[in-house]
Amino acid sequence: MKLAMIGLGKMGANMVRRLVGDGHEVIAYSKSSITAIELSKELENVTAVSSLDELINALTPPRVIWLMVPHQYVDQSIESLLEAGMQKDDLLVDGGNSNFNLSKQRAENLKKSGIQFVDSGTSGGIWGLENGYSIMVGGTDEAISMIRPILESLAPAKDKGWGHVGPAGAGHYVKMVHNGIEYGMMQAFAEGFELLDAKQEMNLDLQQVSEIWQHGSVVRSWLLDLIADAFSGDKSLSSLSDYVDDSGEGRWTVHDSIDLGVPTPVLTLALQMRFRSRQDPSFAGKVLNAMRAGFGGHSIRPVEK
């Protein structure tokens, strides 16, 4: 298939690489035209464009345009694409971490112009290129059918790791809850390793412990692998700050749990602990950041001298 990718950051660029590797043709656009040009030099079947007008003209209707931009810029991107000539029967995918309520609104607004909208919750971080992405999509059957070859190429396998989970908004809702769960799991690991670190009389080797747990343990996971990798490079995590950011999805998860009256104490407290990390230093914060940097390539604040 031929499609456009707008946003060539950590995930967007690797998604382009995976798509091209499976035979798709990509029109690449980034706010920094240099990024798109460099990607086109690296890969065959990637064409860099320097404007959204060029992007629209490079695609034959019905066009497929995939957004991988921060959620704050989605509406601005949609307005610019409409001005550039996106039209009836075109399909827009929002693959970022947008609020599901806004995704539902955007689908309704674009429907008035006959434009299809798909919200794609996309997980896999910087490792998605090699391992494939976990993709949760919301939209009409017609829209999902139209982009099925793209989804099958991005996923770990054609029939695994992706799914049409419901109407517009459902993809981002499932991804939101996924990230809320992620917060809870990461917090549990972080607290456990802080407790191990505090037991000075045992002189525990935290890298050794993490590697033991990687095999046969009921807590073995990719997150634990990332912890082991982090300890192998710096056993005290001295280069990491303990200030932990949040992307917003944890907050949205907690808000919705309140609206629905569904108790989520673990997820809620995990979010609150990220707020706490911004006040007092803690080893748990360093472990959390080791995981965030490992799976998502998230920027971590340097240690304050």
Secondary structure, DSSP 8 states (H G I E B T S, - for coil): -EEEEE--SHHHHHHHHHHHHTT-EEEEE-SSHHHHHHHHHHSTTEEE-SSHHHHHHHS-SS-EEEE-S-GGGHHHHHHHHHHHT--TT-EEEE-S---HHHHHHHHHHHHTTT-EEEEEEEE-GGGHHHH--EEEEES-HHHHHHHHHHHHHHSSBTTBSEEEEESTTHHHHHHHHHHHHHHHHHHHHHHHHHHHHH-GGGT--HHHHHHHHTSS-TT-SHHHHHHHHHHHH-TT-TTS-------SHHHHHHHHHHHHT---HHHHHHHHHHHHTTTS--HHHHHHHHHHHHHH---------
